[in-house]
Structures are given as C-alpha cells and as structure tokens.
C-alpha cells in the first residue's frame, strides 16, 4: 500500500516493530568505499535440513569455571517419543583440540527421562598439568564430545561435539576507576575496531582464507578486539576468532531507542543470541542498544 493510499484512508505509515538497525552485510573496501544499508530480509546463505534420532541431543554448552579448574558440561536432550525407557546413557570425552591432550574419555552418566527436554549437568575437573587457558596470544581450545545411547549403553542414538576455551572475562565495577577489564585474572586493555559486514561477506562467499586473513590483519595492526556493530554474525566468524585469538563483541540489532512494543521480542532474541554465542571464548561482550538517545524517554 502506498503512502498516498494510506493518507487517503486516514491511516499513518508504520514501519513495523521488526528489530533492525543498520545491519545488512554491506561492505568495507579501500577502493570502492563503504556502505551499510538498512536491514533486508530473506535467505542469503546455505540452508540445511537435518534428520535426527528420537531422542536427540539438542545442544551442549561447556561452561568454564577456571577458578576451580572445572568445565561444567550442560547437555540438552530432547525427548519427543512417549515410548522411551525411563533412562538413557550419556558418554562424554574431553580432548585438547589444538594441542594433544586427553582429559577424560568415555565417561558415562545415566540420564533420567522426564518431560520434553532434559538438561543434564556434569562437572569435569581438569588437572593442573592439563589446563590451558584461552588468551589472544595463546588461544588454546578444547573439544567436548558427547554421545547418547539407549538405557543399555549399546545403541548409539546421537552425538555432538563442541569446541570451547577455558577463560574468564570480568568488567570490575569496584575497581578505581570503575570498569577495569580482566582476562583470566590479569588486567587487559581492549584495542580494536567496529566492523560493518565484511566478515559476514567472507562467510557468504565461503572464502575461508579471506576470513582468516581479515582477522590476522587486525592482529597484525596490534588489535585484540573487534565489535560486530549492531549485529551478530555467522558461527564461522566466531569459530575462526576462537582459533586465532581475537576477542569479539556482539550487538543486538538495535539503534537509538527501544519501542515498547518491541520489548518482548527483544527479551526473546537476546536470550537466543546468548545461547548461540555462549560456547565461544572469543565473545567477551554483548551490548543491547547502540547509541541510546538521551532525549528519548522513557526507554522500554
């Protein structure tokens, strides 16, 4: 419906309540210039349909607790078939991913079948001699492997693996001045830049060498931090940042102010984004509103 037709019917134009800032892929190029258009829509990269067993592993989260030399494994198992036994067997192994190490192998846990989804938590102690912390200079990574079996431990139902790093990032509200930042207990200063889409384009083009080069060029110029402005990006970007030791900031796609009608969707999407990013040691920060306008009051 055109604006003219809206006016003839006494209606006002309404841009809707979609969450969107200036977050299209855009491009950054020294010769052709810079562009970052309003967000579009549609499918712009690969889509997969994957068949899964019933039950199946929905997700795994490896939560580092470096003060205790522990990683807490969270395994989410979806149970969509009422004919299951009353228990399952979960086996898990923990290895070094970019260094040779076996922390645990084929440890077993019984998983009680209850409700539509089970969250099984297991704490895994990492001995001092096998603990390597993730830092920008030494981005050590572990790999967790989880397998799901029937209640006899014989029939393999599903499996999943996840890379992660052991690290702790803190912004200290009690420091003087407030806001000093610490990585693994050591003060760190962020030196970085904003990006507006070129890392996304690397993934869209399946140009993995360019993605690696873009992040390494940033490190070469003494950066240790990149903010993907007003967006999150594809998992391949964060996986590469994990491997190369680049700290990242992710943003909600919001700019200037929050519409009250958007608020429930913001809560939903912020939780979803945290789930997507939670295994990546490279992601140290997430922000929820870019450049809030002080004159717009109240914010939702």
Buried (B, 14 or more C-beta within 10 A) or exposed (E): EEEEEEEEEEEEEEEEEEBBBBBBBBBBEEEEEEBBEEBEEEEEEEEEEEEEBEBBBBBBBBBBBBEEBBBBBBBBBBBEEEEBEEEBBBBBBBBBBBEEBEBBEEBEBEBEBEEEEBEBEBEBEBEEEBBBBBBBEEBBBBBBBBBBBBBEBEEEBBBBEBBBBBBBBBEEEEEEEEEBBBBBEEEBEBEBEEBBBBBBBBBBEEEEEBBBEBBEEBBEEEBBBBBBBBBBBBEBBBBBBBBBBBBBBBBBBBBEBBBEEBEEEBEEBBEEBEEBBBBBBBBBBBEEBBEEEEEEEEBE
